[in-house]
């Protein structure tokens, strides 16, 4: 074998091992030894090497945790050993009955129990061949599940390569979503007008069954492995007890829950269950009980199983914690995207170890569905031990003095009109200058696809708002050098650069400004269509719904959103202020590309980083010259425009014989038309 490729392979393998060790220390041991920046550098080095030498990419590489195109569905997986569900115990008496059944089968044999936290998530199986993860599946009906390998690979606490080589190992575990991640996910969903998940378990299950692995990767899932399904161990013997099995699994790099204990008898089991019933809310993840297992594996075999459940294990389920209280009032808050969220103010009551005085009501539909009124006597609990929620209204306690809640007609933060867009459950503030939405609105306005103001990132935007210098996006164009120099970390040069970048943005094409305004549902493509159709922002401001819906690519949802935005007085005032500051509000009119244009009717594909053109600008240039930009290379492609670090599109173009041109050659072609 050539020594150079072999040396390169060793370098890449060493880099992968180092990254996986850092993953293990961070996600499994919770004891990182490098900074995030150092870790990112290692990952970037590996990605660059694999990009240069794609034939050295392996399925267990850390770079393969997020990848692949969205799937159309999940394949079915047959479990080698059935994944049975556990029988439930709801009190001390049920646990004692379970113990009597165990004793009756084992006779005079001494036995003990292992007790573990029952993680409230989704049961999965992981299969490793020669130490490499090759498949992951849901429990399904116990006999068959769904192949979710690509999604499970995105969970960084799941090793793609075991610490020790094993011929074949199939393990079972519980995938869960931490409480903090659950709260953040629901906050984001409510901001987007999407229904929130009821609890962390539903959120974890929904995340694992996404057809796009990239969505799963963004959900911050984790896992605890709790048992062995099947194994072939190179002649090595399996551990003889469940407690020893957990230690062995941990030695392989698999993440186990450290909260497990050996109990000599059922009395110790009952005490353990009582302790965790009081402590469970302090955990960063949700548990709904304690799993009790006979420890010795040969005794588990003796006890056997029914068609549904093993006879050697049982799940003690915690009773639900609920309380009665009174709804004193319902208030609303405005989220960063304008979503109006109602919240019940409650007579304070203790639930699951803490005092609860508020409960989210999510949206008006839920309030109407549960018929919650101000003054009602209600039952509440903590959904997933996290979110206080009204479970039920005790209507028999009504006196007739209760009040029906209605959403406000105007935003409590800015006074703009509140609307409920068609097909959505959330009500929204339509004010572009709403202080509750200010930070996000400014960040979007300055973003690359919008006004592209270099140097105006989230940190600087936060500084400007906290200093009181910017109350809406038009204030950006009044900023002075003296104002910026007074801010922390702003030197003369950085202040000058920012003022220059803001001034330069005034010359941006109209479609960028339309997109930057943050009109709901109006993306970059819709903004371009609107700019080309109306030609002037002042004409768009007075466009009627009927006219908007006749425009190709502008559907009813976008049309309604544009009309709602433009009729709000504060939005119209904002646009007038932008016009006064000299921003371009007229679409550039270039000569129409005729049949003699070198790009007329041509299909082009862009790959790599262009030196003088941003990707959106290059696309706009091509389209105005009569060409069309496609995302993939085929035999029908006329030109592939290649920049720095081109990807696989370049290789495919060469293979298919498609003409490859440089950025300068593209500019020359366009210039020849004009």
C-alpha positions as CSV (number, residue, x, y, z in Angstrom):
1,X,0.0,0.0,0.0
2,X,1.2,3.5,-0.8
3,X,2.8,5.0,2.3
4,X,1.3,8.5,1.7
5,X,-2.4,7.5,1.7
6,X,-1.8,5.2,4.6
7,X,-0.1,8.0,6.6
8,X,-3.1,10.3,5.7
9,X,-5.5,7.6,6.8
10,X,-3.7,7.3,10.2
11,X,-3.9,11.0,10.7
12,X,-7.6,11.1,10.0
13,X,-8.2,8.1,12.3
14,X,-6.3,9.7,15.1
15,X,-8.3,13.0,14.7
16,X,-11.6,11.0,14.8
17,X,-10.5,9.2,17.9
18,X,-9.6,12.5,19.6
19,X,-12.9,14.1,18.7
20,X,-15.0,11.0,19.9
21,X,-13.0,11.1,23.1
22,X,-14.0,14.7,23.6
23,X,-17.6,13.8,22.7
24,X,-17.5,11.1,25.4
25,X,-16.1,13.3,28.0
26,X,-18.6,16.1,27.3
27,X,-21.8,14.3,26.6
28,X,-21.4,11.1,28.7
29,X,-19.1,12.0,31.5
30,X,-20.0,15.8,31.7
31,X,-16.3,16.5,32.2
32,X,-14.9,18.3,29.1
33,X,-11.1,18.8,28.8
34,X,-11.1,21.3,25.9
35,X,-12.9,24.6,25.1
36,X,-15.7,24.8,22.6
37,X,-13.3,26.7,20.3
38,X,-10.7,24.0,20.5
39,X,-13.3,21.3,19.8
40,X,-14.6,23.3,16.8
41,X,-11.1,23.6,15.4
42,X,-10.6,19.8,15.5
43,X,-13.9,19.2,13.8
44,X,-13.1,21.8,11.1
45,X,-9.8,20.1,10.5
46,X,-11.5,16.7,10.1
47,X,-14.2,18.1,7.8
48,X,-11.5,19.7,5.6
49,X,-9.5,16.5,5.3
50,X,-12.6,14.5,4.5
51,X,-13.6,17.1,1.9
52,X,-10.2,16.8,0.2
53,X,-10.2,13.0,0.5
54,X,-13.8,11.8,0.4
55,X,-12.8,8.2,-0.2
56,X,-11.5,8.1,3.4
57,X,-14.9,9.0,4.9
58,X,-16.3,6.2,7.1
59,X,-19.8,5.7,8.5
60,X,-18.6,6.1,12.1
61,X,-16.8,9.4,11.5
62,X,-18.0,12.2,13.8
63,X,-18.8,14.3,10.7
64,X,-21.5,11.8,9.8
65,X,-23.7,12.6,12.8
66,X,-25.8,15.1,10.8
67,X,-26.2,14.3,7.1
68,X,-28.2,12.7,4.4
69,X,-31.3,14.0,2.6
70,X,-34.7,13.9,4.2
71,X,-36.3,10.5,3.8
72,X,-39.8,9.7,2.5
73,X,-40.5,7.3,5.3
74,X,-39.0,4.8,7.8
75,X,-38.1,1.2,7.0
76,X,-39.3,-1.6,9.2
77,X,-36.9,-3.4,11.6
78,X,-37.4,-6.9,13.0
79,X,-36.0,-7.1,16.6
80,X,-33.9,-10.2,17.1
81,X,-35.0,-10.3,20.8
82,X,-38.4,-8.7,21.4
83,X,-38.5,-5.4,23.2
84,X,-41.1,-6.1,25.9
85,X,-42.9,-3.4,27.9
86,X,-42.9,-3.5,31.7
87,X,-45.9,-4.3,34.0
88,X,-46.8,-1.4,36.3
89,X,-46.9,-1.1,40.1
90,X,-48.9,1.8,41.5
91,X,-48.3,1.4,45.2
92,X,-46.4,-0.5,47.9
93,X,-48.9,-3.4,47.7
94,X,-48.2,-4.0,44.0
95,X,-44.4,-4.1,44.7
96,X,-45.0,-6.6,47.5
97,X,-47.1,-8.8,45.2
98,X,-44.4,-8.7,42.6
99,X,-41.9,-9.8,45.2
100,X,-44.1,-12.7,46.3
101,X,-44.3,-13.9,42.7
102,X,-40.5,-13.7,42.3
103,X,-40.0,-15.6,45.6
104,X,-42.6,-18.2,44.5
105,X,-40.7,-19.0,41.3
106,X,-37.1,-18.9,42.7
107,X,-38.0,-20.8,45.9
108,X,-35.2,-20.8,48.4
109,X,-32.6,-19.1,46.1
110,X,-31.3,-15.8,47.5
111,X,-32.0,-12.9,45.2
112,X,-31.7,-9.1,45.2
113,X,-32.9,-6.2,43.1
114,X,-31.4,-3.4,41.0
115,X,-33.5,-0.2,41.1
116,X,-33.2,2.4,38.4
117,X,-34.8,5.7,37.5
118,X,-37.5,5.3,34.9
119,X,-36.6,7.9,32.2
120,X,-39.7,9.3,30.5
121,X,-38.6,9.1,26.9
122,X,-38.7,6.8,23.9
123,X,-37.3,3.2,24.0
124,X,-34.8,2.4,21.2
125,X,-32.3,-0.3,20.3
126,X,-28.8,0.3,19.0
127,X,-26.9,-2.4,17.1
128,X,-23.1,-2.4,16.8
129,X,-21.1,-4.7,14.5
130,X,-17.3,-4.9,15.1
131,X,-17.8,-2.0,17.5
132,X,-19.4,0.3,14.9
133,X,-23.0,1.5,15.1
134,X,-24.9,0.1,12.1
135,X,-28.5,0.5,13.1
136,X,-30.9,2.2,15.4
137,X,-34.6,1.5,15.8
138,X,-37.7,2.4,17.8
139,X,-39.4,-0.2,20.1
140,X,-42.5,-0.1,17.9
141,X,-44.8,-3.0,18.9
142,X,-42.0,-4.9,20.5
143,X,-41.5,-7.3,17.6
144,X,-40.9,-4.7,14.9
145,X,-39.9,-1.1,15.0
146,X,-38.8,1.7,12.7
147,X,-35.3,2.2,11.4
148,X,-34.2,5.7,12.7
149,X,-30.5,5.1,12.4
150,X,-29.8,8.5,10.7
151,X,-31.7,10.4,13.5
152,X,-30.1,8.5,16.4
153,X,-26.6,9.2,14.9
154,X,-27.2,12.9,15.5
155,X,-27.4,12.3,19.3
156,X,-23.8,13.0,20.5
157,X,-24.2,10.9,23.7
158,X,-24.5,7.8,21.5
159,X,-21.1,6.6,20.4
160,X,-20.7,5.7,16.8
161,X,-17.7,3.5,17.7
162,X,-17.4,1.5,21.0
163,X,-14.3,1.7,23.1
164,X,-13.7,-2.0,22.8
165,X,-14.3,-4.3,19.7
166,X,-17.3,-6.5,20.0
167,X,-18.5,-8.8,17.2
168,X,-22.2,-8.0,17.7
169,X,-24.0,-6.0,20.4
170,X,-27.6,-4.9,20.5
171,X,-28.4,-2.6,23.5
172,X,-31.6,-1.0,24.6
173,X,-31.9,2.6,25.9
174,X,-34.2,5.5,26.5
175,X,-33.9,8.7,24.4
176,X,-35.1,11.8,26.2
177,X,-35.2,15.5,26.0
178,X,-33.8,17.6,29.0
179,X,-36.4,19.8,30.6
180,X,-34.5,23.0,29.7
181,X,-34.4,22.0,26.0
182,X,-38.1,21.1,26.2
183,X,-39.0,24.6,27.5
184,X,-36.9,26.3,24.8
185,X,-38.4,24.1,22.0
186,X,-41.9,24.9,23.1
187,X,-41.1,28.6,23.3
188,X,-39.8,28.6,19.7
189,X,-42.9,26.6,18.5
190,X,-45.3,29.1,20.1
191,X,-43.4,32.0,18.6
192,X,-43.9,30.4,15.2
193,X,-47.6,29.8,15.9
194,X,-47.1,26.0,16.1
195,X,-48.8,23.8,18.8
196,X,-46.5,23.1,21.8
197,X,-45.5,19.6,22.8
198,X,-47.4,18.4,25.8
199,X,-44.4,17.0,27.7
200,X,-40.7,16.1,27.1
201,X,-41.5,12.5,26.2
202,X,-43.8,13.7,23.3
203,X,-41.1,16.1,22.2
204,X,-38.4,13.4,22.2
205,X,-40.7,11.0,20.3
206,X,-41.6,13.7,17.7
207,X,-38.0,14.7,17.3
208,X,-36.8,11.1,16.7
209,X,-39.5,10.5,14.0
210,X,-38.5,13.5,11.9
211,X,-37.9,12.5,8.2
212,X,-35.1,15.1,8.1
213,X,-32.2,14.2,10.4
214,X,-31.1,17.9,10.5
215,X,-34.3,18.7,12.5
216,X,-33.5,15.9,15.0
217,X,-30.0,17.2,15.4
218,X,-31.3,20.6,16.5
219,X,-33.5,19.2,19.3
220,X,-30.7,18.4,21.9
221,X,-31.7,14.8,22.7
222,X,-29.7,12.5,24.9
223,X,-29.8,8.8,25.9
224,X,-29.4,6.4,28.9
225,X,-28.6,2.8,27.9
226,X,-30.2,0.3,30.4
227,X,-29.7,-3.2,29.0
228,X,-28.4,-5.8,26.5
229,X,-30.7,-7.3,23.9
230,X,-28.3,-9.6,22.1
231,X,-24.5,-10.1,22.0
232,X,-21.7,-12.0,20.4
233,X,-18.5,-11.3,22.3
234,X,-15.5,-13.0,20.6
235,X,-15.8,-16.0,23.0
236,X,-15.9,-13.6,26.0
237,X,-18.7,-14.3,28.5
238,X,-21.4,-11.7,29.3
239,X,-21.6,-10.3,32.8
240,X,-23.6,-12.5,35.2
241,X,-25.7,-9.7,36.7
242,X,-27.6,-6.7,35.7
243,X,-25.5,-4.4,37.9
244,X,-22.3,-5.8,36.3
245,X,-23.9,-5.4,32.8
246,X,-24.3,-1.7,33.5
247,X,-20.7,-1.3,34.4
248,X,-19.6,-3.3,31.3
249,X,-21.8,-1.1,29.0
250,X,-20.3,2.0,30.6
251,X,-16.7,0.6,29.9
252,X,-17.7,0.4,26.2
253,X,-18.4,4.1,26.1
254,X,-22.2,3.9,26.4
255,X,-24.0,6.3,28.7
256,X,-25.8,4.8,31.6
257,X,-27.7,6.5,34.4
258,X,-25.5,6.6,37.6
259,X,-28.6,6.7,39.8
260,X,-29.1,3.0,40.3
261,X,-28.8,0.9,43.4
262,X,-28.6,-2.7,44.6
263,X,-31.4,-3.5,47.1
264,X,-31.3,-6.6,49.3
265,X,-35.1,-6.9,49.7
266,X,-38.4,-5.4,48.7
267,X,-38.4,-3.2,51.8
268,X,-35.3,-1.3,50.5
269,X,-36.9,-1.1,47.1
270,X,-40.0,0.6,48.6
271,X,-37.8,3.1,50.5
272,X,-35.9,3.9,47.3
273,X,-39.1,4.6,45.4
274,X,-40.3,6.9,48.2
275,X,-37.0,8.9,48.2
276,X,-37.2,9.6,44.5
277,X,-40.9,10.4,44.5
278,X,-39.8,13.5,46.6
279,X,-36.6,14.2,44.7
280,X,-37.6,13.7,41.1
281,X,-38.3,17.4,40.3
282,X,-34.7,18.3,41.0
283,X,-33.5,16.2,38.1
284,X,-32.7,18.0,34.7
285,X,-34.8,15.4,32.9
286,X,-38.2,13.9,33.5
287,X,-38.7,10.5,35.2
288,X,-42.1,8.9,35.8
289,X,-41.2,6.1,38.2
290,X,-38.6,3.5,39.3
291,X,-37.7,0.3,37.4
292,X,-37.2,-2.7,39.6
293,X,-35.2,-5.7,38.2
294,X,-34.0,-9.0,39.6
295,X,-30.2,-8.7,39.5
296,X,-28.9,-12.1,38.5
297,X,-29.3,-12.8,34.7
298,X,-29.8,-16.5,35.1
299,X,-32.6,-15.8,37.6
300,X,-34.1,-13.5,35.0
301,X,-34.1,-16.4,32.6
302,X,-35.7,-18.7,35.2
303,X,-38.5,-16.2,35.8
304,X,-39.1,-15.7,32.0
305,X,-41.7,-13.5,30.5
306,X,-45.3,-13.3,29.4
307,X,-46.2,-12.3,25.8
308,X,-46.1,-8.6,26.9
309,X,-43.8,-8.2,29.9
310,X,-40.8,-9.8,31.7
311,X,-41.6,-11.5,35.0
312,X,-38.3,-10.4,36.5
313,X,-39.0,-6.6,36.3
314,X,-41.7,-4.1,37.1
315,X,-42.1,-0.3,36.8
316,X,-43.3,1.6,39.9
317,X,-45.2,4.6,38.6
318,X,-45.3,7.8,40.6
319,X,-48.8,9.1,41.2
320,X,-49.6,12.4,39.3
321,X,-49.2,15.5,41.4
322,X,-52.2,17.8,41.0
323,X,-53.6,20.7,43.0
324,X,-56.7,22.9,43.0
325,X,-56.6,26.6,42.7
326,X,-58.4,29.6,41.3
327,X,-57.8,31.6,38.1
328,X,-57.4,35.2,39.3
329,X,-56.8,36.8,35.9
330,X,-55.5,36.1,32.4
331,X,-52.7,38.4,31.0
332,X,-50.9,38.3,27.7
333,X,-47.2,38.7,26.8
334,X,-45.6,39.5,23.4
335,X,-42.9,37.2,22.1
336,X,-39.9,38.2,20.0
337,X,-41.7,37.3,16.8
338,X,-44.9,39.1,17.8
339,X,-46.8,36.0,19.1
340,X,-49.3,36.9,21.8
341,X,-49.4,34.3,24.6
342,X,-52.0,34.2,27.3
343,X,-51.1,33.3,30.9
344,X,-53.3,32.5,33.8
345,X,-52.6,34.2,37.1
346,X,-53.4,31.7,39.8
347,X,-54.0,31.8,43.6
348,X,-50.5,30.5,44.6
349,X,-50.5,26.7,45.3
350,X,-47.7,24.1,45.8
351,X,-47.3,21.5,43.0
352,X,-44.4,19.0,42.6
353,X,-42.3,20.7,45.2
354,X,-42.7,24.4,44.2
355,X,-45.2,27.2,44.5
356,X,-47.1,27.9,41.3
357,X,-48.8,31.2,40.6
358,X,-48.9,31.2,36.8
359,X,-49.9,28.7,34.1
360,X,-49.4,29.1,30.4
361,X,-52.6,28.8,28.4
362,X,-50.8,28.7,25.0
363,X,-53.4,30.2,22.8
364,X,-57.1,31.1,22.5
365,X,-58.1,27.8,21.0
366,X,-56.9,25.9,24.1
367,X,-58.7,28.4,26.4
368,X,-62.0,27.9,24.5
369,X,-61.5,24.1,24.3
370,X,-61.1,23.8,28.1
371,X,-63.6,26.6,28.7
372,X,-61.3,28.4,31.1
373,X,-62.7,31.6,32.6
374,X,-61.4,34.2,35.0
375,X,-62.6,33.2,38.4
376,X,-62.8,29.5,37.7
377,X,-61.8,26.8,40.2
378,X,-59.3,24.6,38.3
379,X,-57.1,21.5,38.7
380,X,-53.5,22.1,37.7
381,X,-50.3,20.0,37.3
382,X,-46.9,20.4,35.9
383,X,-46.7,19.0,32.4
384,X,-43.6,16.9,32.3
385,X,-42.8,18.1,35.9
386,X,-41.9,21.4,34.2
387,X,-44.7,23.6,32.9
388,X,-47.6,24.5,35.1
389,X,-50.8,23.7,33.2
390,X,-54.5,23.8,33.7
391,X,-55.8,20.3,33.4
392,X,-59.5,20.7,34.1
393,X,-62.1,23.3,35.1
394,X,-64.3,22.4,38.1
395,X,-67.5,23.7,36.6
396,X,-69.6,22.6,39.5
397,X,-67.9,25.4,41.5
398,X,-69.0,28.2,39.2
399,X,-71.1,31.0,40.7
400,X,-72.0,32.9,37.5
401,X,-69.5,35.7,38.3
402,X,-66.7,34.1,36.1
403,X,-65.6,36.2,33.1
404,X,-64.8,34.9,29.5
405,X,-61.4,36.0,28.3
406,X,-60.9,37.6,24.9
407,X,-57.7,38.4,23.1
408,X,-56.8,42.1,23.0
409,X,-57.4,44.0,19.8
410,X,-54.2,45.9,20.1
411,X,-50.7,44.9,21.3
412,X,-50.1,45.7,25.0
413,X,-46.4,46.6,24.2
414,X,-46.9,49.0,21.3
415,X,-50.6,49.5,20.5
416,X,-50.4,48.0,17.0
417,X,-53.3,45.9,15.7
418,X,-53.4,42.2,16.8
419,X,-54.4,39.7,14.1
420,X,-54.8,36.0,13.9
421,X,-53.3,34.9,10.5
422,X,-55.4,32.3,8.6
423,X,-54.6,28.7,9.5
424,X,-52.6,29.7,12.7
425,X,-53.5,29.2,16.3
426,X,-51.4,32.2,17.5
427,X,-52.5,35.9,17.6
428,X,-49.8,38.3,16.5
429,X,-48.8,41.9,16.9
430,X,-48.4,43.5,13.5
431,X,-46.1,46.4,14.7
432,X,-42.6,46.4,13.1
433,X,-41.5,48.9,15.7
434,X,-42.9,46.9,18.7
435,X,-40.3,47.0,21.5
436,X,-41.1,43.4,22.4
437,X,-39.8,42.4,19.0
438,X,-37.1,45.0,18.6
439,X,-34.0,42.9,19.0
440,X,-35.0,40.1,16.6
441,X,-36.3,42.7,14.1
442,X,-33.0,44.6,14.1
443,X,-30.9,41.4,13.8
444,X,-33.0,40.3,10.8
445,X,-32.9,43.7,9.2
446,X,-29.1,43.7,9.2
447,X,-28.7,40.1,8.2
448,X,-27.0,38.9,5.1
449,X,-30.1,38.1,3.1
450,X,-31.7,41.4,4.0
451,X,-29.8,44.7,4.3
452,X,-26.4,42.9,4.8
453,X,-24.9,45.5,7.2
454,X,-21.4,44.3,8.0
455,X,-20.5,44.6,11.7
456,X,-24.1,44.8,12.9
457,X,-24.4,41.4,14.5
458,X,-26.5,40.3,17.6
459,X,-23.9,41.6,20.2
460,X,-23.8,45.1,18.6
461,X,-27.5,45.3,18.2
462,X,-28.0,44.4,21.9
463,X,-25.5,47.2,22.8
464,X,-27.4,49.8,20.7
465,X,-30.8,48.8,22.2
466,X,-29.5,48.8,25.8
467,X,-27.9,52.2,25.3
468,X,-31.2,53.6,24.0
469,X,-29.8,54.6,20.7
470,X,-32.1,52.5,18.5
471,X,-35.8,52.1,19.1
472,X,-36.6,50.9,15.5
473,X,-34.6,50.1,12.4
474,X,-34.9,53.6,11.0
475,X,-32.8,54.8,14.0
476,X,-29.8,53.0,12.6
477,X,-29.5,55.6,9.9
478,X,-29.2,58.4,12.5
479,X,-26.3,56.9,14.4
480,X,-23.2,59.1,14.6
481,X,-19.5,58.3,15.2
482,X,-19.6,60.1,18.6
483,X,-22.5,57.9,19.8
484,X,-20.8,54.7,18.7
485,X,-17.4,55.7,20.2
486,X,-19.0,55.9,23.7
487,X,-20.0,52.3,23.5
488,X,-17.8,49.6,25.1
489,X,-15.4,47.9,22.7
490,X,-16.0,50.5,19.9
491,X,-12.8,52.0,18.7
492,X,-12.6,54.7,16.1
493,X,-12.0,52.3,13.2
494,X,-14.9,50.0,14.1
495,X,-17.3,52.9,14.6
496,X,-16.3,54.3,11.2
497,X,-16.7,50.9,9.5
498,X,-20.2,50.5,11.0
499,X,-21.4,54.0,10.0
500,X,-20.0,53.4,6.5
501,X,-21.7,49.9,6.2
502,X,-25.1,51.4,7.3
503,X,-24.8,54.2,4.8
504,X,-23.9,51.8,2.0
505,X,-27.0,49.7,2.8
506,X,-29.2,52.6,1.6
507,X,-28.3,51.7,-2.0
508,X,-29.5,48.1,-1.7
509,X,-32.0,46.8,-4.2
510,X,-35.7,47.2,-3.3
511,X,-36.2,43.4,-2.8
512,X,-33.7,43.4,0.1
513,X,-35.5,46.2,1.9
514,X,-38.9,44.4,1.5
515,X,-37.4,41.2,3.0
516,X,-35.6,43.2,5.7
517,X,-38.9,44.7,6.9
518,X,-39.7,41.3,8.4
519,X,-43.2,40.9,6.9
520,X,-44.4,37.5,8.1
521,X,-44.2,34.8,5.4
522,X,-42.3,37.1,3.0
523,X,-39.0,35.4,2.3
524,X,-36.3,36.5,-0.1
525,X,-38.0,35.0,-3.2
526,X,-41.4,36.6,-2.4
527,X,-39.7,39.9,-1.7
528,X,-38.1,39.8,-5.2
529,X,-41.4,39.0,-6.8
530,X,-43.1,41.9,-5.0
531,X,-40.3,44.3,-6.0
532,X,-40.5,43.3,-9.6
533,X,-44.3,43.5,-9.8
534,X,-44.8,46.8,-8.0
535,X,-41.5,48.5,-8.7
536,X,-41.9,51.0,-5.9
537,X,-42.3,50.4,-2.1
538,X,-44.8,53.3,-1.9
539,X,-47.1,51.5,-4.4
540,X,-46.8,48.2,-2.5
541,X,-47.9,50.0,0.7
542,X,-51.3,50.6,-0.8
543,X,-51.7,47.3,-2.7
544,X,-55.1,45.5,-2.2
545,X,-55.5,41.9,-1.3
546,X,-57.2,41.1,-4.6
547,X,-54.2,42.4,-6.6
548,X,-51.7,40.6,-4.5
549,X,-53.3,37.2,-4.9
550,X,-53.2,37.5,-8.7
551,X,-49.4,37.7,-8.7
552,X,-47.6,34.4,-9.6
553,X,-45.9,32.9,-6.5
554,X,-47.9,35.1,-4.0
555,X,-50.4,32.9,-2.3
556,X,-53.3,34.0,0.0
557,X,-51.2,33.6,3.2
558,X,-48.4,36.0,1.9
559,X,-51.0,38.4,0.5
560,X,-52.9,38.6,3.8
561,X,-49.7,39.1,5.7
562,X,-48.5,42.0,3.4
563,X,-51.9,43.8,3.7
564,X,-52.0,43.4,7.5
565,X,-48.5,44.8,7.7
566,X,-49.0,47.7,5.4
567,X,-52.2,48.9,7.0
568,X,-50.7,49.2,10.4
569,X,-50.0,53.0,11.0
570,X,-46.7,52.4,12.9
571,X,-45.3,50.3,10.0
572,X,-46.3,53.0,7.5
573,X,-44.6,55.6,9.6
574,X,-41.4,53.4,9.8
575,X,-41.3,53.1,6.0
576,X,-41.7,56.9,5.6
577,X,-38.8,57.4,8.0
578,X,-36.7,55.0,6.0
579,X,-37.6,57.0,2.8
580,X,-36.6,60.2,4.6
581,X,-33.2,58.7,5.4
582,X,-32.6,58.1,1.7
583,X,-33.1,54.3,1.4
584,X,-33.7,53.0,-2.1
585,X,-37.4,52.1,-2.5
586,X,-37.5,51.8,-6.3
587,X,-36.7,48.6,-8.2
588,X,-33.8,48.9,-10.6
589,X,-35.0,48.5,-14.2
590,X,-32.4,46.9,-16.5
591,X,-32.9,46.1,-20.2
592,X,-34.9,43.0,-20.7
593,X,-32.8,40.0,-21.8
594,X,-33.6,39.4,-25.4
595,X,-33.1,36.2,-27.4
596,X,-29.6,37.4,-28.4
597,X,-28.4,37.4,-24.7
598,X,-25.6,34.8,-24.1
599,X,-27.6,33.6,-21.1
600,X,-31.1,33.6,-22.6
601,X,-32.7,30.3,-21.8
602,X,-29.5,28.9,-20.2
603,X,-29.4,27.0,-17.0
604,X,-26.4,27.7,-14.7
605,X,-25.3,26.1,-11.4
606,X,-23.0,28.0,-8.9
607,X,-20.5,26.1,-6.8
608,X,-17.7,27.3,-4.4
609,X,-17.1,30.8,-3.0
610,X,-17.1,33.6,-5.6
611,X,-14.5,36.4,-5.2
612,X,-16.5,39.5,-5.9
613,X,-20.2,38.3,-5.9
614,X,-22.3,37.1,-3.1
615,X,-24.4,34.1,-4.1
616,X,-27.7,36.0,-4.1
617,X,-26.1,38.8,-6.2
618,X,-24.8,36.3,-8.7
619,X,-28.2,34.7,-9.0
620,X,-29.8,38.0,-9.5
621,X,-27.3,38.9,-12.2
622,X,-27.9,35.7,-14.1
623,X,-31.7,36.0,-14.0
624,X,-31.6,39.6,-15.2
625,X,-29.5,38.4,-18.2
626,X,-32.2,35.8,-19.0
627,X,-30.6,32.8,-17.4
628,X,-31.9,30.4,-14.7
629,X,-30.0,29.2,-11.6
630,X,-30.4,25.5,-10.6
631,X,-29.3,23.8,-7.4
632,X,-27.9,20.6,-9.0
633,X,-25.9,19.6,-12.1
634,X,-27.5,17.5,-14.8
635,X,-27.1,16.9,-18.5
636,X,-29.4,19.9,-19.1
637,X,-27.1,22.3,-17.3
638,X,-25.4,24.8,-19.7
639,X,-22.7,26.3,-17.4
640,X,-21.3,25.5,-14.0
641,X,-19.8,28.7,-12.5
642,X,-16.8,27.6,-10.3
643,X,-15.5,29.7,-7.4
644,X,-13.0,28.9,-4.6
645,X,-13.3,25.4,-2.9
646,X,-15.8,24.0,-5.3
647,X,-17.8,20.9,-4.2
648,X,-19.1,17.8,-5.8
649,X,-21.0,19.9,-8.3
650,X,-17.7,20.6,-10.1
651,X,-16.8,17.0,-10.2
652,X,-20.2,16.0,-11.6
653,X,-19.9,18.8,-14.3
654,X,-16.6,17.4,-15.4
655,X,-18.0,13.9,-15.5
656,X,-21.0,14.9,-17.5
657,X,-19.0,17.1,-19.8
658,X,-20.9,20.3,-18.8
659,X,-19.0,23.6,-19.6
660,X,-17.2,25.0,-16.6
661,X,-16.6,28.8,-16.4
662,X,-15.0,31.1,-13.9
663,X,-16.6,34.0,-12.1
664,X,-14.8,36.5,-14.5
665,X,-16.1,34.5,-17.5
666,X,-19.6,34.9,-16.1
667,X,-19.2,38.6,-15.7
668,X,-17.8,38.9,-19.2
669,X,-20.9,37.0,-20.6
670,X,-23.3,39.3,-18.8
671,X,-21.4,42.4,-19.8
672,X,-21.5,41.4,-23.5
673,X,-25.3,41.6,-23.2
674,X,-25.4,45.1,-21.9
